[in-house]
C-alpha cells in the first residue's frame, strides 16, 4: 500500500513514550507514512528518529500540562494522539503493595492519558476529526501475580477509552484501545537477559518460558513493529468506522482457566 493510500501523510501525530520500544516503532511507522511527527518522553530518542522531540514527564500533572501547552503552541494541536507512555512499578504481593506504588501506576498508566486527552482532544472535537489511540496491555485482561496495580490501571484505561469514544464520536473523533501482549522490546529483552543470567540459561529459553506460561499459540514473542502496524491502521482512514473498541495484539494468548 502506498503512502497516499494510507492517508497518514501530513497528519500531525504525537506519540508519547516515543523514544524506545513500542513507542519508537510506532513513531518510525508514522514518519515513514509521511506524518508530521512529535514524540514525548523523559529520555531522548535515537538521533536518527525523525520528527520533533519534546522532553516530558508524563507521570506528573504539571508535566502533562506543559507538554499539552508546547504541542498547541508549536503546531496548534494534533490529528492523531498515541498515548503510549506507561511503566509498571516494582513487583509486589498484592496485599503488601503500598499506596505509593498504586498511585504511581495509576498516574503513569491511566491519568497521564486522561490529562493529555483533556489538553488535546477538545481541539479535535472543534475541528470535527481526530483519532486517539490508547496503548493498554493484555495484563488488563490477564493480570499476572505481583502486578495488580499495573493491571488495574490498564483496565481502567480500557474503560475510560470506551466511555470517551461515546462522548466524542458524534464530533468525528475516534478513540480506540490497543492491548499488546508479550512483545520483545529492547527493555523487555534486557529484563529477560537478566532473568536468564540469574537462572544460568540462555535468553531464548527464558523467552520460551514466558511464551509457555502465557499460552501463546503463535509460539513466540511479538515484535514492536507488530503493534506499530496495528496502531497505524487504526489511525488511518481504513479504520474510519472503528471506535470504542479494544484490539489485542498478543499472538492469540489463551487464558488458562
N, C-alpha and C positions, 0 to 999 in steps of 0.2 A: 504494500500500500504506500502511495506517495505521501509526502508531507501535506500537499494540498488536499488530498482526500481525507486525511485525518482531521483537518480543521483546527489544529492546535497552533498553527503558525501565527505569530503576532499576539497571541493571548498573553496577558500578564499573569504570571504564575509565581506564587510564593510557596516554598517547601520548607517547613520547619524541621529542625534536626537534619538539615540537608548536607552536612559535612562528611558523613560516613554512612556505611551500611545501607539500609533501605532508602534513607533519605537521599544519599548521594546517587544511588542508582536511579531513583525517581527524577532527581534534578537533571541528570545526564539524559534521561529519556525525553524529558520535555525540551531540553536545549536542542537535542537532535531533531525534534519535530518543529523547530523554528520559533518556540515560545520566547517571550521576554522573561527571563528567569531571575528570581530573587531567592536566596537561601538565607536562613537564620538559624544560628545555634551558638552555643558557648565557645566551641572550638572552631578555628579557621578551617575551611575546606582545602582539599588539594589545590595546588596552584593552577592545574590545568582544568579545573571545574569552571565551565562558562557561567556567565551571569554576574550579578551583584551580590556580594555577601554583606549581611548586616549582623554584627555581633549582638546576641540577645540571650538573656537568662529567662527562659520561659517558666521557670519554677516559681517566679515571684509575680505578684500583681503589677508591681512597678515595671518589671522587665517586659511583660507583655504589652502594657500600655505604651511604653516607649517604642517598642517595635511597631505597634499599630500606627503611632504618630509618624514614624520615619517612613513607613510604606506609603501612607497617604500624602505626606509632603513630597516624596520623591517621584511617585508615578500616579498618584491620585486614586489608588485602590487596586484591586486585583480582580481578574476574571475567574481564576482558579486558586483555591486555598487548600493546600495539602497539610493538614495538621498531623504531622508525623512524629514530632518530638515526644519522647517518652523514656522512662527509665524505671527500673524496679529497685526498691530498697533491698537491703540485705535479707537473705532468707531467715525466717524465724518461725518457731512453732506458733500456731495461730493464737492460742490462749496466752502466750507470753509476748506477743507483739506489742510494742509500745504505741501510745497515741501519736508520738512524734513520727514514727515510721508510717502509720496510717495516713497522717496529714501529708507527709512528703509524697506518698504515692498518689493521693487524691489531687494534690496541687499539680504534680507533673503530668499525670496521665488523664486527668479529666478537666480540671479547672483551667489549665493552660489553653486547651481548645475552646472552652466556653468563653474565656476572656478575649481570645483573639477573634473568634467569631463575632463577638459583641462589637469589636472595633471595626471589622472589615465587611461583614455580611450586610449591614444596612446600606452600604454603597451598592452592593449587588442588587438588593431589593429596589433601590431607587432607579438603577439602570434597567431593571427588568430581566436580568440574566446573571448567571454565575453558577459555579459548582464548588461545593465544599466536600472534601474527602477526609474523613476521619480514619486514621490508621489505628485500629484497635489490636486485638490479639485473639488467637484461638483460646488463650487462657481464660477469656471472658466466658467461654462455653465449657471449658475443660480445665478448671483450676487445679494447679498442682500443689502438693503439700509444701508448706512453708512459704507460700507466695499468695496468701489470701488477700492482702491489701492491694497488691498489683492487679490480681484478677478481678476484685470487686470494683476497682477504679475503671478498668476497661469495660466491665459490664455496665457500669454507669454511663460510660461514653456511648455504648451501643444504644441505650435507652434514650439518652439525650439526643443523639443523632436522629433517631426515628421521630422524636417529637418535633425537632427543629424542621425536619423535612415537611411536616404537615403545616407548619406555621408559615414557611416562606415559599412553598410550592406554587401558590397562586400568583406569586410575583415573578415566576420564571426562574427561580433559584432551586437547584437540585442539591440534595445532601445524601451522601452515601457513606457506608462504613466498610472498610476492608479489614479482614481478620487473617493476618499471616500466621502460619504455623511455624514449624522448626525450620528456620532459614539460616544458611551458613554465611552470615555476615562476617566482616573482619573481626568485630568484637566477640561474636559467638565462637569463632574459630580459636581466638586467643584463650577464651574461657575453657573451651574443650581441650586445648593443648595442656593447660594447667591440670585439668582433671586426668588427662592421660599420663602426665608426668607423675602425678600422685599415685596412680594405680600401677605404674610401670608397664603401660601398654601403649599401643600406637593410637594416633588421632583417629584413624578410620574405625578402629574398634570402639572407641568412645562414641563416635557418631552413630555407629550401628546400635549400640546400647540404647541410645535415646530414640532412634527410629523404632526399635522393637518395643520400647516402653510406651511410646505414643501410638503404636499400632498403625504405622503409615503404610498404606497399600502400595504406594509408589516405591517404597523401599529405600528412600534416600532423603537427605535434607533438600530444601528448595534453594534456589539462588536468589539474591536480591533482585535481579532483573525479572524474575517471575512475578514478583509483587509489583514492581515498577510498571510492567506491561499492563497489568490489571488496572492500576491507577490511571495510566494514560488513556486506556479505553474508556473508563468511567467518566473521565473529564472531557472526552471528545463528543462530537455531535452524534456519533454512532450509538451513544447511550442516552439519547435525549428523552427517553420515557422511563428512565431508571432513577428512582429516588426513594428515600426512606427504607432502603434495603441493605442487608449485610451480605458481603461476598467473601467466602472463605477461600484462602489461597494456601492450602495446607497439605497438598498431596493426598487428600482423601482421608485424613485422620478419622478413625472409627473409635468412639468412646468405648472403653471396656466397662461393661456394667454387670 
